[in-house]
Amino acid sequence: MVHGVRGGTAGAGAVEVARLGGLWRVTRPWHPGLRPFLRSYVGYWEAVTTPYEARLVPTGCATLLISLAEPFSQVRRLGVRGGGSGKIGSLVVGLEDRPAICVHPGGQEAIRVEFTPLGAYRLFGMPMSELTNLAIEIRDVLGPEARTLVERLASTPDWAARFDLLDAALLARLGYGPEPAPEVGHAWQLLSGSAGAVPIARIAAEVGWSQGYLIRRFTQQIGLTPKASARVLRFRHAVALLGRGAVSLTDLSTACGFYDQSHLNREFRAIAGTTPGQMVASRRVEGALALAASANSSKTEPTTGR
C-alpha cells in the first residue's frame, strides 16, 4: 500500500494503491452487485510518462476503458479491413478472435473494467455481435450521458470516490439491461467451463435448441459464434498453461485440444499474431504483449474481487 501518491486514498477504507512496473495500480473489492458480471476492475496511471505500443490479444471478455487523461493515438485491429480507430479516448471493446495494436503517446490514466460476455450484453443493452473485434467510443454505446460520467470521473481526484461514481453508473445500467436467454447462459457455461472442448452439437442438444438457432442466439448475445468462442477459450487455456511454465508444446497441444503442435502454432498466429514461444519471451500481463522497449507493463492485468 502506498501513501501520499497522486490520487491515492489508500488510507480511506479498502482502496489499495501499488506500483507494478511502470504503473501505479488502484484496486478495491468489487461491489457485490457487480461481482457476477466482472472479470477485472482496475484503475491505473503511468509512474513515468512514456509512449508505448502493445499488442492486445483476445481474452474472452468485453472491455470498458474510461480514459481520464491522454487518449490512445490509435487502436488498430489486425486482419480487419478498416479496423483502425484513429485517435480514441474512452472506449468499449467487444469480444475478439484476433489481435489488435494499441498506440499511446504517454500520460495515460484510466479505469479498465472487463465483463463476462453476458454481463456486457446486459450492460451495453445491444447485440454483442455489433461490437465484435471493434473498439468504439463509449458515447456510441452508452449514450451521451457517458461523456458526463467520464468528465466527472476525470475531475474527481479521489480514487475511492471515482470507484463509487462508476459503481453507481454500472449498477444503474445493469438494473434495466436485457436479460440473456438462459439457454445462451448455459451454453456459455458449458463452453467456458470446458475451455472450448465441448462439441457444439452436444451443447445444442443439452439446451434443447437446433444448432442453427443456438448459433444465431449465441452470437447475438455473446458476440462470437460458438465455434469462434471455443477457439478463443482453447487459446486462453493454452496461455494460462504457458504462464505456469515447464510444459512442452507437445503436451500443451494435447492438453488444450489441438491436433498437434503445428495446429497450436497456427492458432496462436491467427488469434494473437505471435507464437507460443514468442509469447513466453514477451513482457506481458494478461492479454498484452509489449512491442517496444519503452512500453510500460500492460494495463490489462486482471484483479480478483475480494
C-alpha positions as CSV (number, residue, x, y, z in Angstrom):
1,M,0.0,0.0,0.0
2,V,1.3,3.4,-1.0
3,H,0.5,6.6,0.8
4,G,0.8,10.2,-0.5
5,V,0.8,9.4,-4.2
6,R,-1.3,11.3,-6.7
7,G,-4.9,10.1,-6.5
8,G,-4.0,7.6,-3.8
9,T,-6.6,7.3,-1.0
10,A,-5.2,4.1,0.4
11,G,-5.8,5.1,3.9
12,A,-9.5,5.7,3.3
13,G,-11.1,2.3,3.5
14,A,-10.3,-0.6,1.2
15,V,-8.7,1.2,-1.7
16,E,-5.2,-0.2,-2.4
17,V,-2.5,1.5,-4.5
18,A,0.5,-0.4,-5.6
19,R,3.4,0.1,-8.1
20,L,3.6,-2.5,-10.8
21,G,6.4,-1.9,-13.3
22,G,5.8,1.4,-15.0
23,L,2.3,1.8,-13.5
24,W,0.6,2.8,-10.3
25,R,-2.5,0.5,-10.0
26,V,-5.5,1.1,-7.8
27,T,-8.0,-1.6,-6.7
28,R,-10.6,-2.3,-4.1
29,P,-13.1,-5.1,-3.5
30,W,-15.8,-5.3,-6.1
31,H,-19.3,-4.2,-5.3
32,P,-21.4,-7.4,-4.6
33,G,-24.0,-6.2,-7.2
34,L,-21.3,-6.1,-9.9
35,R,-19.4,-9.2,-9.0
36,P,-21.3,-11.7,-11.2
37,F,-20.7,-9.6,-14.3
38,L,-17.0,-8.8,-13.8
39,R,-13.7,-10.3,-14.7
40,S,-11.4,-7.4,-13.9
41,Y,-11.7,-3.8,-12.4
42,V,-8.6,-1.7,-12.0
43,G,-7.6,2.0,-12.1
44,Y,-4.0,3.0,-13.1
45,W,-1.8,5.8,-14.2
46,E,1.8,5.9,-15.5
47,A,4.6,6.3,-13.0
48,V,6.6,7.9,-15.8
49,T,5.1,9.4,-18.9
50,T,6.3,7.1,-21.7
51,P,4.9,6.5,-25.2
52,Y,4.1,2.8,-25.7
53,E,2.8,0.3,-28.3
54,A,1.3,-3.0,-27.3
55,R,-0.4,-6.0,-28.9
56,L,-3.7,-6.9,-27.3
57,V,-4.8,-10.5,-27.7
58,P,-8.3,-11.9,-27.2
59,T,-9.3,-12.5,-23.5
60,G,-12.8,-13.9,-23.8
61,C,-14.2,-10.8,-22.1
62,A,-15.6,-7.5,-23.2
63,T,-13.9,-4.3,-22.0
64,L,-14.9,-0.8,-20.9
65,L,-11.9,1.5,-20.7
66,I,-12.5,5.0,-19.3
67,S,-9.7,7.4,-20.2
68,L,-9.0,10.1,-17.6
69,A,-6.1,11.8,-19.3
70,E,-4.5,11.3,-22.7
71,P,-6.4,9.3,-25.4
72,F,-4.9,6.5,-27.5
73,S,-3.3,7.6,-30.7
74,Q,-4.8,4.5,-32.4
75,V,-6.3,1.1,-31.7
76,R,-5.8,-1.0,-34.9
77,R,-7.4,-4.4,-35.3
78,L,-5.2,-6.8,-37.3
79,G,-6.7,-8.7,-40.2
80,V,-9.8,-6.4,-40.3
81,R,-10.3,-4.0,-43.2
82,G,-10.8,-0.5,-41.9
83,G,-10.0,-1.8,-38.4
84,G,-8.2,1.3,-37.2
85,S,-9.9,3.6,-34.7
86,G,-7.9,6.7,-35.1
87,K,-7.5,8.8,-32.0
88,I,-9.8,7.5,-29.3
89,G,-10.3,8.1,-25.6
90,S,-12.8,6.2,-23.5
91,L,-14.0,3.1,-25.4
92,V,-15.8,-0.2,-25.5
93,V,-14.3,-3.3,-26.9
94,G,-16.5,-6.4,-27.7
95,L,-15.3,-10.0,-27.8
96,E,-12.4,-10.6,-30.1
97,D,-10.9,-13.5,-32.0
98,R,-7.9,-11.7,-33.5
99,P,-5.2,-9.3,-32.1
100,A,-5.0,-5.5,-32.1
101,I,-2.3,-3.0,-31.7
102,C,-2.8,0.0,-29.4
103,V,-0.6,3.0,-29.5
104,H,-0.5,5.6,-26.8
105,P,1.6,8.9,-26.6
106,G,2.1,8.6,-22.9
107,G,0.5,10.1,-19.9
108,Q,-2.3,7.6,-19.6
109,E,-4.6,7.4,-16.6
110,A,-7.7,5.2,-16.9
111,I,-10.1,2.7,-15.4
112,R,-10.3,-0.6,-17.1
113,V,-13.3,-2.9,-16.5
114,E,-13.6,-6.4,-18.1
115,F,-17.0,-8.0,-18.2
116,T,-18.2,-11.5,-18.8
117,P,-19.8,-11.7,-22.3
118,L,-23.3,-11.9,-20.9
119,G,-22.6,-9.2,-18.3
120,A,-21.5,-7.0,-21.2
121,Y,-24.7,-7.9,-23.1
122,R,-26.8,-6.8,-20.1
123,L,-24.7,-3.6,-19.5
124,F,-24.5,-2.4,-23.1
125,G,-28.0,-3.3,-24.0
126,M,-27.3,-4.1,-27.6
127,P,-26.4,-7.2,-29.7
128,M,-22.8,-8.1,-28.8
129,S,-22.3,-9.1,-32.4
130,E,-22.3,-5.4,-33.2
131,L,-19.2,-4.9,-31.1
132,T,-17.1,-7.9,-32.2
133,N,-13.5,-7.1,-32.9
134,L,-14.2,-3.4,-32.6
135,A,-13.0,-0.5,-30.4
136,I,-15.9,2.0,-30.2
137,E,-16.2,5.4,-28.5
138,I,-18.0,5.0,-25.2
139,R,-20.8,7.5,-26.1
140,D,-21.7,5.5,-29.2
141,V,-22.5,2.5,-26.9
142,L,-23.7,4.0,-23.6
143,G,-25.1,7.2,-24.9
144,P,-24.4,10.9,-24.4
145,E,-24.6,10.6,-20.6
146,A,-21.4,8.5,-20.8
147,R,-19.5,11.7,-21.6
148,T,-20.8,13.4,-18.5
149,L,-19.7,10.4,-16.4
150,V,-16.2,10.4,-17.9
151,E,-15.9,14.1,-17.2
152,R,-17.0,13.6,-13.6
153,L,-14.5,10.8,-13.1
154,A,-11.7,12.8,-14.6
155,S,-12.4,15.8,-12.4
156,T,-12.6,13.6,-9.2
157,P,-9.0,13.1,-7.8
158,D,-10.0,10.7,-5.1
159,W,-9.9,7.1,-6.3
160,A,-12.5,5.8,-3.8
161,A,-14.9,8.5,-5.0
162,R,-14.2,7.6,-8.6
163,F,-15.0,3.9,-8.0
164,D,-18.2,4.9,-6.2
165,L,-19.3,7.0,-9.2
166,L,-18.6,4.3,-11.6
167,D,-20.1,1.5,-9.5
168,A,-23.4,3.5,-9.3
169,A,-23.5,4.1,-13.0
170,L,-22.8,0.5,-13.8
171,L,-25.4,-0.8,-11.3
172,A,-28.0,1.6,-12.7
173,R,-27.5,0.3,-16.3
174,L,-27.4,-3.3,-15.2
175,G,-30.7,-2.8,-13.4
176,Y,-32.6,-2.3,-16.6
177,G,-30.4,-4.1,-19.1
178,P,-31.8,-7.1,-21.1
179,E,-31.8,-10.5,-19.6
180,P,-29.7,-13.0,-21.5
181,A,-31.5,-16.2,-22.6
182,P,-31.0,-18.9,-20.0
183,E,-30.1,-21.3,-22.9
184,V,-27.3,-19.0,-24.0
185,G,-26.1,-18.7,-20.4
186,H,-26.0,-22.5,-20.1
187,A,-24.3,-22.8,-23.4
188,W,-21.6,-20.3,-22.4
189,Q,-21.1,-22.1,-19.1
190,L,-20.6,-25.5,-20.9
191,L,-18.2,-24.0,-23.4
192,S,-16.1,-21.8,-21.0
193,G,-16.1,-24.5,-18.2
194,S,-14.5,-26.9,-20.6
195,A,-12.1,-24.4,-22.1
196,G,-13.8,-24.8,-25.5
197,A,-13.7,-28.6,-25.5
198,V,-17.5,-29.5,-25.6
199,P,-18.8,-30.1,-29.1
200,I,-21.3,-27.6,-30.4
201,A,-23.8,-30.4,-31.3
202,R,-23.7,-31.6,-27.7
203,I,-24.3,-28.1,-26.4
204,A,-27.3,-27.6,-28.7
205,A,-28.8,-30.9,-27.6
206,E,-28.4,-30.1,-23.9
207,V,-30.0,-26.7,-24.2
208,G,-32.8,-28.0,-26.4
209,W,-32.1,-25.9,-29.5
210,S,-31.1,-26.7,-33.0
211,Q,-27.5,-25.9,-33.9
212,G,-28.6,-23.1,-36.3
213,Y,-30.8,-21.4,-33.7
214,L,-28.1,-21.8,-31.0
215,I,-25.5,-20.2,-33.3
216,R,-27.8,-17.2,-34.0
217,R,-28.8,-16.5,-30.4
218,F,-25.3,-17.2,-29.0
219,T,-23.6,-14.9,-31.5
220,Q,-26.1,-12.2,-30.8
221,Q,-25.7,-12.2,-27.0
222,I,-22.0,-13.3,-26.8
223,G,-20.5,-11.6,-29.8
224,L,-18.7,-14.6,-31.3
225,T,-20.1,-17.8,-32.7
226,P,-19.8,-20.9,-30.5
227,K,-17.0,-22.2,-32.8
228,A,-15.0,-19.0,-32.6
229,S,-15.6,-18.8,-28.8
230,A,-14.3,-22.3,-28.4
231,R,-11.1,-21.3,-30.4
232,V,-10.5,-18.3,-28.1
233,L,-11.2,-20.3,-25.0
234,R,-8.7,-23.0,-26.1
235,F,-6.2,-20.3,-26.8
236,R,-6.7,-18.7,-23.3
237,H,-6.3,-22.2,-21.7
238,A,-3.0,-22.6,-23.5
239,V,-1.8,-19.1,-22.5
240,A,-2.7,-19.9,-18.9
241,L,-0.7,-23.2,-19.0
242,L,2.2,-21.4,-20.7
243,G,2.2,-18.9,-17.9
244,R,2.8,-21.7,-15.3
245,G,5.9,-22.8,-17.2
246,A,7.6,-26.2,-17.5
247,V,5.3,-27.6,-20.2
248,S,6.3,-28.8,-23.6
249,L,4.5,-27.6,-26.7
250,T,3.5,-31.2,-27.5
251,D,2.0,-31.7,-24.1
252,L,0.4,-28.2,-24.3
253,S,-1.2,-29.2,-27.7
254,T,-2.7,-32.4,-26.2
255,A,-3.9,-30.7,-23.0
256,C,-5.7,-27.9,-24.9
257,G,-7.3,-30.0,-27.6
258,F,-5.1,-29.0,-30.6
259,Y,-4.5,-31.7,-33.2
260,D,-0.7,-31.2,-33.0
261,Q,2.0,-28.6,-32.4
262,S,1.5,-27.2,-35.9
263,H,-2.2,-26.6,-35.2
264,L,-1.2,-24.9,-31.9
265,N,1.2,-22.6,-33.7
266,R,-1.3,-21.8,-36.4
267,E,-4.0,-20.9,-33.9
268,F,-1.6,-18.7,-31.9
269,R,-0.7,-16.8,-35.1
270,A,-4.3,-16.4,-36.1
271,I,-5.6,-15.3,-32.7
272,A,-2.6,-13.5,-31.2
273,G,-0.3,-12.7,-34.1
274,T,2.5,-14.5,-32.4
275,T,3.8,-17.9,-31.5
276,P,3.7,-19.7,-28.1
277,G,7.5,-19.2,-27.7
278,Q,7.4,-15.5,-28.5
279,M,4.5,-15.1,-26.1
280,V,6.5,-16.7,-23.3
281,A,9.5,-14.5,-24.1
282,S,7.5,-11.3,-24.3
283,R,6.9,-8.9,-21.4
284,R,3.3,-9.3,-20.8
285,V,0.5,-9.1,-18.2
286,E,-2.7,-11.0,-19.1
287,G,-3.5,-10.2,-22.7
288,A,-1.0,-7.6,-23.8
289,L,2.5,-8.0,-25.2
290,A,4.9,-5.1,-25.2
291,L,6.1,-4.4,-28.7
292,A,8.6,-1.6,-27.9
293,A,11.4,-1.4,-25.4
294,S,9.8,1.8,-24.0
295,A,6.4,0.2,-23.4
296,N,5.2,0.0,-19.9
297,S,3.8,-3.2,-18.4
298,S,0.3,-3.8,-19.8
299,K,-2.8,-2.1,-18.4
300,T,-4.8,-5.3,-18.6
301,E,-3.8,-7.3,-15.6
302,P,-6.9,-8.8,-14.0
303,T,-7.9,-8.2,-10.4
304,T,-9.9,-10.5,-8.3
305,G,-12.9,-9.4,-6.3
306,R,-12.1,-10.0,-2.6
